[in-house]
Amino acid sequence: MPATTRTRPISREDRIPTVARPRNDAYTILLCISLLATVLGCLMLYMDFSKYGNDKPPAPPHVSPIKQMAAEGAGGGAQPIR
């Protein structure tokens, strides 16, 4: 009687080829640097914004357009031709 070898059935993991993970390159480092710069920029923006508090800014003075044109000379600063 011939000797039979018992083999295990082929599983799903045996059929899927294993692939090595790609190495980190310069683009990955640049991506990390840009993430760090973005987070740092957001932090600095928050710090600048928090200086102002919750106070409303003062209202700008109201100047009517006609008075403003009269004050500017209404001619755009051009001298008349004589």
HELIX and SHEET records of a PDB file:
HELIX    1   1 ARG A   12  ARG A   15  1                                   4    
HELIX    2   2 ALA A   26  SER A   50  1                                  25    
HELIX    3   3 PRO A   65  GLU A   72  1                                   8    
END                                                                             
